[in-house]
Amino acid sequence: MADLPNAVIKRLIAKHGDGMRVSGTAIDRAVAAAEDYVGRLAREAHASAVADKRKTIMDSDIDKAREKIG
């Protein structure tokens, strides 16, 4: 089961897709892709925080992770 709500992803796709309708399977794939991205982002941010000897992920860690993974 997905951690991100389908409704949120559907709303974002519709918003950025000029209001176009979205199929259920497309939403499922988008949810999986978003969760994959957030997972990679979290792992990179965690590594950045650990490298700086912190136990808290900061906004700078997220920024570095975004630069690294795109």
N, CA and C atoms as a LAMMPS dump frame, in Angstrom:
ITEM: TIMESTEP
0
ITEM: NUMBER OF ATOMS
210
ITEM: BOX BOUNDS ff ff ff
-5.0000000000000000e+02 5.0000000000000000e+02
-5.0000000000000000e+02 5.0000000000000000e+02
-5.0000000000000000e+02 5.0000000000000000e+02
ITEM: ATOMS id mol type element x y z
1 1 1 N 0.838 -1.19 0
2 1 2 C 0 0 0
3 1 3 C 0.883 1.253 0
4 2 1 N 0.442 2.231 -0.727
5 2 2 C 1.204 3.471 -0.872
6 2 3 C 1.087 4.336 0.385
7 3 1 N 2.144 5.083 0.652
8 3 2 C 2.137 6.012 1.781
9 3 3 C 1.537 7.36 1.402
10 4 1 N 1.718 7.754 0.138
11 4 2 C 1.156 9.026 -0.321
12 4 3 C -0.289 8.809 -0.778
13 5 1 N -1.181 9.697 -0.391
14 5 2 C -2.579 9.555 -0.822
15 5 3 C -2.738 9.794 -2.329
16 6 1 N -3.485 8.921 -2.974
17 6 2 C -3.74 9.068 -4.407
18 6 3 C -4.356 10.418 -4.731
19 7 1 N -5.25 10.901 -3.871
20 7 2 C -5.95 12.163 -4.141
21 7 3 C -4.968 13.334 -4.264
22 8 1 N -3.939 13.331 -3.454
23 8 2 C -2.952 14.416 -3.494
24 8 3 C -2.207 14.38 -4.825
25 9 1 N -1.767 13.204 -5.223
26 9 2 C -1.035 13.063 -6.484
27 9 3 C -1.942 13.401 -7.657
28 10 1 N -3.173 12.93 -7.611
29 10 2 C -4.13 13.225 -8.684
30 10 3 C -4.338 14.733 -8.814
31 11 1 N -4.493 15.41 -7.687
32 11 2 C -4.689 16.857 -7.694
33 11 3 C -3.474 17.584 -8.271
34 12 1 N -2.276 17.134 -7.898
35 12 2 C -1.056 17.759 -8.419
36 12 3 C -0.908 17.541 -9.922
37 13 1 N -1.201 16.334 -10.372
38 13 2 C -1.099 16.062 -11.811
39 13 3 C -2.116 16.895 -12.574
40 14 1 N -3.337 16.952 -12.071
41 14 2 C -4.369 17.746 -12.743
42 14 3 C -3.991 19.23 -12.752
43 15 1 N -3.467 19.707 -11.641
44 15 2 C -3.077 21.121 -11.535
45 15 3 C -1.981 21.473 -12.541
46 16 1 N -0.979 20.612 -12.635
47 16 2 C 0.154 20.896 -13.512
48 16 3 C -0.047 20.336 -14.915
49 17 1 N -1.131 19.611 -15.111
50 17 2 C -1.442 19.052 -16.42
51 17 3 C -2.601 19.774 -17.078
52 18 1 N -2.785 21.042 -16.718
53 18 2 C -3.809 21.891 -17.321
54 18 3 C -5.224 21.332 -17.135
55 19 1 N -5.468 20.711 -15.974
56 19 2 C -6.803 20.234 -15.644
57 19 3 C -7.21 18.944 -16.32
58 20 1 N -6.299 18.303 -17.03
59 20 2 C -6.606 17.067 -17.74
60 20 3 C -6.942 15.956 -16.744
61 21 1 N -7.877 15.09 -17.115
62 21 2 C -8.223 13.952 -16.266
63 21 3 C -7.06 12.963 -16.245
64 22 1 N -7.021 12.151 -15.192
65 22 2 C -5.917 11.211 -15.003
66 22 3 C -6.493 9.827 -14.716
67 23 1 N -6.002 8.816 -15.424
68 23 2 C -6.497 7.458 -15.206
69 23 3 C -5.997 6.904 -13.877
70 24 1 N -6.691 5.922 -13.376
71 24 2 C -6.312 5.287 -12.109
72 24 3 C -4.934 4.664 -12.154
73 25 1 N -4.617 4.004 -13.274
74 25 2 C -3.297 3.379 -13.372
75 25 3 C -2.187 4.425 -13.479
76 26 1 N -2.494 5.553 -14.117
77 26 2 C -1.5 6.634 -14.189
78 26 3 C -1.248 7.208 -12.805
79 27 1 N -2.297 7.338 -12.013
80 27 2 C -2.136 7.831 -10.641
81 27 3 C -1.278 6.86 -9.84
82 28 1 N -1.551 5.557 -9.973
83 28 2 C -0.757 4.552 -9.258
84 28 3 C 0.719 4.656 -9.615
85 29 1 N 1.008 4.827 -10.896
86 29 2 C 2.411 4.948 -11.334
87 29 3 C 3.042 6.237 -10.826
88 30 1 N 2.275 7.309 -10.832
89 30 2 C 2.793 8.589 -10.35
90 30 3 C 3.068 8.526 -8.849
91 31 1 N 2.181 7.857 -8.106
92 31 2 C 2.391 7.689 -6.661
93 31 3 C 3.673 6.9 -6.421
94 32 1 N 3.861 5.812 -7.155
95 32 2 C 5.07 5.002 -6.997
96 32 3 C 6.315 5.82 -7.331
97 33 1 N 6.25 6.609 -8.399
98 33 2 C 7.395 7.442 -8.783
99 33 3 C 7.69 8.502 -7.73
100 34 1 N 6.643 9.129 -7.208
101 34 2 C 6.822 10.163 -6.181
102 34 3 C 7.423 9.561 -4.912
103 35 1 N 6.934 8.389 -4.515
104 35 2 C 7.472 7.741 -3.323
105 35 3 C 8.92 7.329 -3.524
106 36 1 N 9.25 6.883 -4.724
107 36 2 C 10.631 6.527 -5.032
108 36 3 C 11.527 7.761 -4.925
109 37 1 N 11.071 8.876 -5.489
110 37 2 C 11.848 10.115 -5.437
111 37 3 C 12.044 10.585 -3.993
112 38 1 N 10.978 10.581 -3.217
113 38 2 C 11.075 11.04 -1.829
114 38 3 C 11.985 10.11 -1.029
115 39 1 N 11.927 8.819 -1.321
116 39 2 C 12.824 7.882 -0.646
117 39 3 C 14.282 8.17 -0.95
118 40 1 N 14.599 8.401 -2.237
119 40 2 C 15.976 8.738 -2.617
120 40 3 C 16.391 10.06 -1.993
121 41 1 N 15.475 11.026 -1.991
122 41 2 C 15.75 12.327 -1.383
123 41 3 C 16.065 12.168 0.106
124 42 1 N 15.281 11.361 0.791
125 42 2 C 15.481 11.143 2.228
126 42 3 C 16.825 10.465 2.502
127 43 1 N 17.168 9.467 1.696
128 43 2 C 18.452 8.781 1.908
129 43 3 C 19.634 9.721 1.689
130 44 1 N 19.562 10.535 0.646
131 44 2 C 20.651 11.487 0.391
132 44 3 C 20.725 12.557 1.478
133 45 1 N 19.571 13.056 1.912
134 45 2 C 19.544 14.068 2.983
135 45 3 C 20.083 13.481 4.28
136 46 1 N 19.716 12.237 4.552
137 46 2 C 20.218 11.561 5.749
138 46 3 C 21.737 11.445 5.7
139 47 1 N 22.252 11.044 4.547
140 47 2 C 23.705 10.916 4.396
141 47 3 C 24.4 12.252 4.614
142 48 1 N 23.79 13.321 4.133
143 48 2 C 24.36 14.656 4.319
144 48 3 C 24.392 15.034 5.795
145 49 1 N 23.309 14.754 6.5
146 49 2 C 23.249 15.071 7.929
147 49 3 C 24.274 14.253 8.711
148 50 1 N 24.389 12.974 8.393
149 50 2 C 25.365 12.111 9.069
150 50 3 C 26.782 12.591 8.791
151 51 1 N 27.045 12.991 7.555
152 51 2 C 28.379 13.49 7.205
153 51 3 C 28.73 14.742 8.002
154 52 1 N 27.717 15.528 8.326
155 52 2 C 27.936 16.737 9.129
156 52 3 C 27.779 16.467 10.625
157 53 1 N 27.701 15.183 10.991
158 53 2 C 27.605 14.739 12.39
159 53 3 C 26.386 15.315 13.112
160 54 1 N 25.241 15.303 12.385
161 54 2 C 23.981 15.755 12.977
162 54 3 C 22.982 14.621 12.978
163 55 1 N 22.033 14.707 13.898
164 55 2 C 20.95 13.724 13.967
165 55 3 C 19.66 14.273 13.381
166 56 1 N 19.712 15.487 12.884
167 56 2 C 18.536 16.147 12.328
168 56 3 C 18.79 16.511 10.881
169 57 1 N 17.844 16.146 10.01
170 57 2 C 17.923 16.549 8.613
171 57 3 C 17.449 17.995 8.523
172 58 1 N 18.278 18.837 7.958
173 58 2 C 17.982 20.262 7.84
174 58 3 C 17.611 20.594 6.394
175 59 1 N 17.102 21.801 6.193
176 59 2 C 16.727 22.215 4.838
177 59 3 C 17.929 22.193 3.89
178 60 1 N 19.1 22.485 4.409
179 60 2 C 20.302 22.453 3.569
180 60 3 C 20.593 21.028 3.085
181 61 1 N 20.277 20.021 3.904
182 61 2 C 20.46 18.629 3.496
183 61 3 C 19.512 18.277 2.353
184 62 1 N 18.282 18.765 2.441
185 62 2 C 17.304 18.534 1.379
186 62 3 C 17.779 19.228 0.096
187 63 1 N 18.273 20.447 0.232
188 63 2 C 18.775 21.185 -0.936
189 63 3 C 19.919 20.44 -1.615
190 64 1 N 20.871 19.945 -0.808
191 64 2 C 21.999 19.195 -1.352
192 64 3 C 21.504 17.921 -2.036
193 65 1 N 20.557 17.241 -1.41
194 65 2 C 20.024 16.008 -1.978
195 65 3 C 19.322 16.273 -3.295
196 66 1 N 18.56 17.354 -3.368
197 66 2 C 17.875 17.701 -4.622
198 66 3 C 18.859 17.987 -5.737
199 67 1 N 19.952 18.678 -5.408
200 67 2 C 20.981 18.953 -6.405
201 67 3 C 21.62 17.667 -6.899
202 68 1 N 21.813 16.742 -5.991
203 68 2 C 22.498 15.498 -6.34
204 68 3 C 21.626 14.563 -7.184
205 69 1 N 20.354 14.421 -6.812
206 69 2 C 19.512 13.449 -7.52
207 69 3 C 18.636 14.064 -8.585
208 70 1 N 18.549 15.374 -8.585
209 70 2 C 17.78 16.054 -9.634
210 70 3 C 16.346 16.283 -9.342
